[in-house]
Amino acid sequence: MEPEVQESLLDISSSTPSRSRLDDINRLELILSDFDQPWRKRIKDAVFLESKLLWRLAAPAVAVYMINYMMSMVTRILCGHLGNLELAAASLGNSGIQVFAYGLMLGMGSAVETLCGQAYGAKKYEMLGIYLQRSTVLLMATAIPLTVIYIFSKPILLLLGESEKIASAAAIFVYGLIPQIYAYAANFPIQKFMQAQSIVAPSAYISLGTIFIHLFLSWLVIYKFGWGIFGAAFILSVSWWIVVIAQYVYIMKSPRCKKTWTGFSLQAFTGLSSFFKLSVASAVMLCLETWYFQILVLLAGLLKNPEIALDSLAICMLILGWVFMTSVGFNAAASVRVGNELGAGNPRAAAFSVIMVNMVSFLISLMFAIAVIILRNVMSYAFTEGKEVADAVSELAPFLAVSIVLNGVQPVLSGVAVGCGWQALVAYINVGCYYIIGIPLGCLLGFKFDLGAKGIWSGMLGGTALQTIILLVITCKTNWTKEVEKASQHLSTWDAKAQDESKTCNEQ
């Protein structure tokens, strides 16, 4: 390895975070391309540098998603201690209605992840702020029809076959979540904008501070003011807005965003049709994934003794969702790492990043799966009381463990797809594996063969496994040099559009 490369490896920090990050990105490609060095030394140095880059992104990203999910989890736990009906209502409202909005908003926000990640790697800093604003405009507009869905949540749940009692209670919970829709619309573009620049730790600190506020306010409105499940949901919305406002203030004041945020621009309202196409592809891809296991909860409401089925599955979904947040953190890290490397023109580094992030995420998920098997008889008592629910959760623990292992790989591969801009391709794969194979197979096993929740879950696991295998094959066969060329062409096209739109705005 050349002396200047060895020096730069030892010099972990630089004058600014942005400069250090970009130096590290280029350094990884140099290490992997230095064939004068023994392959073991190249791999060792590459693993060291990639681990630093990965954990710098993944650790705070995991913390952000875990803490934000914990706010929802705390809300449902508090509702669960009000009674089994309240737990079922909060779980159904959250899984059946709220996750619809979450998946849609997070998916549309992933367009920012693709474009900002590649633009940052290519040093086109000014475009990051424009992408952020365009995405926010689109997501705020999308929030309006979602509000209508929330308002009519009770007839929707009844139409889906849920019981009158549970649907009525779930609707009350959902009404309190309406402000959260608009918090999602503002939060996800901001989050992706910051992640593309490896600015993740501030979001983690903000979320950590918010969880304590959320705990206190939830306790106050539920147990002191007696607002019940509506109050619990409303405070969850308030907590999300606290996160949004704090992150926005950080972007306005931090010198780290000086080059990427140059203020509001009329360009945010131009070129929306092209941006909308990429946002829709991102949304469809992620929504099909996010909604998949939530459909399991909806189907469980149609089984015999739906309250116990919903409670046991809700607990399993809470645990799966919590562990899934770890994978989502690595999903974000994979997307940013791949996008940055492609934007910087580093095909070897992009391929190496894919291997590293998948290995790390898989090993972490495997440890969580083992813990679930060990604690299968007692883990339900953290959420609600009753031996009947505990026994049902224990029976579902093996399915939960397998889901955790698969989710250690699948979301990360989806993050790679976002970094490369493959959203449309993955959307087609998801439709086939999830909705043409997984759900019909689950319904067949659950209802026709009378296997209940275990049958539904088995069929859906089959769809997840097939989707994961297909994404693995596609990723392994990817020509990363061609992906670098595509990223360059993509950014050139968007940059040209931005310049044209800027001229138009100035003329007007």
Beta strands, then each sheet from edge to edge (+ up, - down):
end
